[in-house]
Amino acid sequence: MDKRDLSTIFRERLKMLLTRSDLNQSAFATAVGIDRSALSQLLSGASTRLPRAETLLNIAAEFKVSLDWLLGLSQDEGLTGEIRESLEIEEAPDGFDRTLLAKWHAEAAGTKIRYVPAGIPDLLRTEALVDYEAGIANKSRLAQAGETQYRIDYNRRPETDMEVCMPRHTLEIFARGLGVWDRFPEADRRAQLLHMATLLDDLYPTFRLFLYDGRMRYSIPYTIFGPYRAAIYVGDMYLVLNATQPIQTLIQHFDNLIRAADINAHEASGFAHRLAGMSFSTGTA
C-alpha cells in the first residue's frame, strides 16, 4: 500500500476513534501517551509520517482495536491479540435473512457492492425460476424466494449502489433452454427474460448489469461488499476474504470484467427483451 494511502487511512481511523471516545483532544492525547500538539499534527494530515510503534500500540490497546484495522490492513476492528483471519470459510445455509450474507449486505449499505453471479442473478428471478432451480438443487423454495425478495428490497433503497457482471452467454444459454434449464418450459423462459428486462429498467441506476464475452474472460462467482470483505462462492459455502489487499485485487478483477463488457448497463434491459422476442425452437439466436 502506498505510504500516503496508509497515512490517510490511519488519520481517518484516528479521527473515528476520537469521535467515538467522547474525549477532547487533550484527554485523548493523554490516554495514548502523547501531547496534544503531536495529536493535532497526526490529525491534520500535514505529514505522511506515522506515529512511533509505541504510540500505535497504545492507541490499539486503549481503544481495543487491532493494529491491522488502525493501519488499514484489515476492515475488521477486532480486538488486539484477536485479529480475524484474512481467509475464512462460511457455510451457506438456507434462510437468507438469517445468514451472514444478509448481514454483510446490511453492513455494506451506502458503499458499492460488486457481484458476479453463478447463474441468473437472484433478485432478477421469477417465482417459476425460483421453484425450478430450488427443485433441481434440492433446496428450500421458501428460502430461495426470501433471498430474491431481500435482494430486490435492498436494491430499492436510495443508498444502494450495486454492479453485477456476468457472461453474456449465460442468458443466451438460458433463453435456448440448454444446460440446467433444459426442462424449464419455453413460455417460462420468455416470462423470465421479460421480468428481468422490466426489473433492470425499474432498478437502474442503483442496480447495473453488465455482460461480457465469456470466451474472452472468465470469473468464478463472488461478491465484494464495499471495502469490507469479499465472499467467493464455491457451492454451499463461501471463502471469505477480510484483508484489504486481496479485496482490492478482486475489485481490480471485477473492474476489468466491466471494461470488457460488450453489453453495458443501459443496454442490458433491451438485450434481455430481444432474447425474449426470439424464437428458439429453431435454434436461432
C-alpha positions as CSV (number, residue, x, y, z in Angstrom):
1,M,0.0,0.0,0.0
2,D,1.3,3.5,-0.9
3,K,2.6,5.4,2.1
4,R,0.3,8.3,1.5
5,D,-2.7,6.0,1.4
6,L,-1.6,4.3,4.6
7,S,-1.3,7.7,6.3
8,T,-4.7,8.8,5.1
9,I,-6.4,5.7,6.3
10,F,-4.7,5.9,9.7
11,R,-5.7,9.6,10.1
12,E,-9.4,8.8,9.2
13,R,-9.5,5.9,11.7
14,L,-7.8,8.0,14.4
15,K,-10.5,10.7,13.9
16,M,-13.1,8.0,14.2
17,L,-11.7,6.8,17.5
18,L,-11.5,10.4,18.8
19,T,-15.2,11.0,17.9
20,R,-16.3,7.7,19.4
21,S,-14.3,8.3,22.6
22,D,-16.3,11.5,23.6
23,L,-12.9,12.9,24.8
24,N,-11.5,16.2,23.9
25,Q,-8.1,16.2,22.2
26,S,-6.1,16.9,25.3
27,A,-7.7,13.9,27.2
28,F,-7.4,11.7,24.1
29,A,-3.7,12.5,23.8
30,T,-3.1,11.8,27.4
31,A,-4.8,8.5,27.2
32,V,-2.5,7.3,24.4
33,G,0.7,8.8,25.9
34,I,1.4,11.7,23.6
35,D,0.9,15.5,23.9
36,R,-1.8,17.5,22.3
37,S,0.4,19.1,19.7
38,A,1.5,15.7,18.5
39,L,-2.1,14.5,18.2
40,S,-3.0,17.7,16.3
41,Q,-0.2,17.0,13.8
42,L,-1.4,13.4,13.3
43,L,-5.0,14.6,12.7
44,S,-4.0,17.5,10.4
45,G,-2.6,15.4,7.5
46,A,0.3,17.8,7.1
47,S,2.7,14.9,7.1
48,T,2.6,11.3,5.8
49,R,4.6,10.2,8.8
50,L,3.0,7.6,11.1
51,P,3.5,7.7,14.9
52,R,6.0,5.6,16.7
53,A,5.3,1.9,17.2
54,E,4.8,2.5,20.9
55,T,2.1,5.1,20.1
56,L,0.3,2.8,17.7
57,L,0.3,0.0,20.3
58,N,-1.1,2.4,22.9
59,I,-3.9,3.6,20.6
60,A,-4.8,0.0,19.8
61,A,-4.7,-1.2,23.4
62,E,-6.6,1.9,24.8
63,F,-9.5,1.7,22.3
64,K,-9.5,-2.1,21.9
65,V,-8.9,-2.2,18.1
66,S,-6.5,-4.2,16.1
67,L,-3.3,-2.7,14.6
68,D,-4.3,-4.2,11.2
69,W,-7.5,-2.1,11.3
70,L,-5.8,1.0,12.6
71,L,-3.3,0.9,9.7
72,G,-5.9,0.0,7.0
73,L,-4.6,-3.6,6.5
74,S,-8.0,-5.0,7.6
75,Q,-11.6,-3.9,7.6
76,D,-12.3,-5.8,10.9
77,E,-11.6,-3.7,14.0
78,G,-11.3,-6.9,16.1
79,L,-9.5,-6.8,19.4
80,T,-5.8,-6.6,19.9
81,G,-4.5,-10.1,20.0
82,E,-7.7,-11.4,18.4
83,I,-7.2,-10.3,14.8
84,R,-9.5,-12.0,12.4
85,E,-8.0,-14.5,9.9
86,S,-7.6,-13.0,6.4
87,L,-9.4,-16.0,4.9
88,E,-12.3,-17.8,6.5
89,I,-14.8,-20.4,5.3
90,E,-18.5,-19.8,6.0
91,E,-21.4,-22.2,5.2
92,A,-24.2,-21.0,3.0
93,P,-27.4,-22.4,4.7
94,D,-31.0,-21.8,3.6
95,G,-32.8,-18.8,5.0
96,F,-31.2,-15.7,3.5
97,D,-32.5,-13.3,6.2
98,R,-30.7,-15.3,8.8
99,T,-27.4,-15.7,7.0
100,L,-24.1,-13.8,7.1
101,L,-24.8,-12.7,3.5
102,A,-27.7,-10.6,4.7
103,K,-25.6,-9.1,7.5
104,W,-22.8,-8.3,5.0
105,H,-25.2,-6.6,2.7
106,A,-26.5,-4.5,5.6
107,E,-23.0,-3.6,6.7
108,A,-22.1,-2.5,3.1
109,A,-25.1,-0.3,2.7
110,G,-24.0,3.1,1.2
111,T,-20.9,1.5,-0.4
112,K,-20.6,-0.2,-3.8
113,I,-21.4,-3.9,-4.0
114,R,-19.8,-5.8,-6.9
115,Y,-21.4,-9.2,-7.8
116,V,-20.5,-11.9,-10.2
117,P,-23.4,-14.4,-10.0
118,A,-23.2,-18.2,-10.6
119,G,-26.3,-18.1,-12.9
120,I,-29.3,-15.8,-13.3
121,P,-28.9,-13.0,-10.6
122,D,-31.0,-13.9,-7.6
123,L,-33.1,-10.7,-7.5
124,L,-34.0,-11.0,-11.2
125,R,-35.6,-14.4,-11.0
126,T,-39.3,-15.1,-11.4
127,E,-41.2,-17.3,-8.9
128,A,-41.3,-20.0,-11.6
129,L,-37.5,-20.0,-12.0
130,V,-37.0,-19.9,-8.2
131,D,-39.2,-23.0,-7.9
132,Y,-37.4,-24.8,-10.8
133,E,-33.9,-24.1,-9.5
134,A,-34.8,-24.9,-5.9
135,G,-36.2,-28.3,-7.2
136,I,-33.1,-29.3,-9.2
137,A,-30.8,-28.2,-6.4
138,N,-32.9,-29.8,-3.7
139,K,-33.1,-26.6,-1.7
140,S,-35.8,-24.8,0.1
141,R,-38.1,-22.9,-2.3
142,L,-39.2,-20.6,0.5
143,A,-35.6,-19.7,1.4
144,Q,-34.7,-19.1,-2.3
145,A,-37.8,-16.9,-2.7
146,G,-36.9,-15.0,0.5
147,E,-33.4,-14.4,-0.8
148,T,-34.8,-13.0,-4.1
149,Q,-37.2,-10.6,-2.3
150,Y,-34.5,-9.5,0.1
151,R,-32.2,-8.5,-2.7
152,I,-35.0,-6.6,-4.6
153,D,-35.9,-4.7,-1.4
154,Y,-32.2,-4.0,-0.8
155,N,-31.7,-2.6,-4.3
156,R,-34.7,-0.3,-3.9
157,R,-33.0,1.6,-1.1
158,P,-31.8,5.0,-2.3
159,E,-28.3,4.5,-0.9
160,T,-27.8,1.2,-2.8
161,D,-25.0,1.0,-5.4
162,M,-24.7,-2.4,-7.0
163,E,-22.9,-3.6,-10.1
164,V,-23.3,-7.0,-11.5
165,C,-21.2,-8.5,-14.2
166,M,-21.8,-11.9,-15.9
167,P,-21.1,-13.7,-19.2
168,R,-23.5,-12.8,-22.0
169,H,-23.8,-16.5,-23.0
170,T,-25.4,-17.4,-19.6
171,L,-28.5,-15.5,-20.7
172,E,-28.3,-16.9,-24.3
173,I,-28.0,-20.5,-23.0
174,F,-30.9,-19.8,-20.6
175,A,-33.0,-18.4,-23.5
176,R,-32.4,-21.6,-25.6
177,G,-33.3,-23.9,-22.6
178,L,-29.9,-25.5,-22.5
179,G,-27.8,-26.8,-19.6
180,V,-29.5,-26.8,-16.2
181,W,-32.5,-25.1,-17.8
182,D,-33.3,-27.9,-20.3
183,R,-36.6,-28.8,-18.6
184,F,-37.7,-25.2,-17.9
185,P,-40.6,-24.5,-20.3
186,E,-40.1,-22.0,-23.1
187,A,-43.0,-19.9,-22.0
188,D,-41.5,-19.6,-18.6
189,R,-38.1,-18.7,-20.1
190,R,-39.7,-15.9,-22.1
191,A,-41.6,-14.7,-19.0
192,Q,-38.3,-14.7,-17.0
193,L,-36.4,-12.6,-19.6
194,L,-39.3,-10.1,-19.8
195,H,-39.4,-9.9,-16.0
196,M,-35.6,-9.4,-16.0
197,A,-35.9,-6.6,-18.6
198,T,-38.6,-4.8,-16.5
199,L,-36.6,-5.0,-13.3
200,L,-33.4,-3.8,-14.9
201,D,-35.3,-0.7,-16.1
202,D,-37.0,-0.3,-12.7
203,L,-33.9,-0.6,-10.6
204,Y,-31.5,1.3,-12.8
205,P,-29.2,3.1,-11.9
206,T,-28.8,1.7,-8.4
207,F,-28.6,-1.8,-9.9
208,R,-26.5,-2.1,-13.1
209,L,-26.0,-5.3,-15.0
210,F,-23.0,-5.7,-17.4
211,L,-22.5,-8.6,-19.8
212,Y,-19.1,-9.7,-21.1
213,D,-18.0,-12.2,-23.7
214,G,-17.3,-15.4,-21.8
215,R,-15.0,-16.6,-24.5
216,M,-12.6,-13.7,-23.7
217,R,-13.0,-13.5,-19.9
218,Y,-13.6,-15.9,-17.1
219,S,-14.7,-15.4,-13.5
220,I,-15.8,-17.6,-10.6
221,P,-18.9,-16.3,-8.6
222,Y,-18.1,-13.8,-5.9
223,T,-19.5,-10.7,-4.1
224,I,-17.4,-7.8,-2.9
225,F,-19.1,-5.9,0.0
226,G,-17.7,-2.4,-0.4
227,P,-14.2,-2.2,1.2
228,Y,-15.1,-4.6,4.0
229,R,-14.9,-8.2,2.7
230,A,-15.3,-10.4,-0.4
231,A,-17.1,-13.7,-0.4
232,I,-16.2,-16.3,-3.1
233,Y,-19.0,-18.8,-3.7
234,V,-17.7,-22.4,-4.0
235,G,-21.0,-24.3,-3.6
236,D,-22.8,-24.4,-0.3
237,M,-20.0,-22.4,1.3
238,Y,-18.1,-19.2,0.9
239,L,-14.4,-18.4,1.1
240,V,-14.4,-15.0,2.9
241,L,-11.6,-12.5,2.4
242,N,-11.2,-9.9,5.1
243,A,-7.8,-8.4,4.4
244,T,-7.6,-5.2,2.4
245,Q,-5.1,-6.2,-0.3
246,P,-6.9,-9.3,-1.5
247,I,-10.2,-7.3,-1.6
248,Q,-8.5,-4.6,-3.7
249,T,-7.2,-7.3,-6.1
250,L,-10.7,-8.7,-6.5
251,I,-12.0,-5.2,-7.1
252,Q,-9.4,-4.7,-9.9
253,H,-10.5,-8.1,-11.4
254,F,-14.2,-7.0,-11.3
255,D,-13.3,-3.6,-12.9
256,N,-11.5,-5.5,-15.7
257,L,-14.7,-7.5,-16.3
258,I,-16.7,-4.3,-16.5
259,R,-14.2,-2.8,-19.0
260,A,-14.5,-5.9,-21.2
261,A,-18.3,-5.8,-21.2
262,D,-19.9,-5.7,-24.7
263,I,-23.4,-5.1,-23.2
264,N,-23.4,-2.1,-20.8
265,A,-25.8,-1.4,-18.0
266,H,-28.1,0.9,-20.0
267,E,-28.3,-1.8,-22.7
268,A,-28.9,-4.8,-20.6
269,S,-32.7,-4.5,-20.4
270,G,-33.0,-4.2,-24.2
271,F,-30.8,-7.3,-24.6
272,A,-33.0,-9.4,-22.3
273,H,-36.1,-8.1,-24.1
274,R,-34.7,-9.0,-27.5
275,L,-33.8,-12.5,-26.3
276,A,-37.4,-12.9,-25.1
277,G,-38.7,-12.0,-28.5
278,M,-36.6,-14.5,-30.4
279,S,-37.8,-18.0,-31.5
280,F,-35.5,-20.7,-30.0
281,S,-37.5,-23.7,-31.3
282,T,-35.4,-23.5,-34.5
283,G,-32.1,-22.9,-32.6
284,T,-31.7,-19.3,-33.8
285,A,-30.3,-16.6,-31.6
